[in-house]
């Protein structure tokens, strides 16, 4: 919908223990008003497995291959 009629779907996370109604937030970024009716396909629901791992507190972290060279997708071999 975003590329065809400029309607954006607001994403979010539903907590594992939530049992209420699931709603969708739509944002109209186009020029024209849009009307949606019951049964229209307006969003996708992606279901993910929740991993409940036990956490352990430590005084210090071990050495890793990345070392102190950044987080995420940062380059492991800076130029």
Secondary structure by P-SEA (a helix, b strand, c coil): cccccbbbbbbbbbccccccbbbbbbbbcccbbbbbccccccbbbbbbbbbbbbbbbbccccccccccccccccccccc
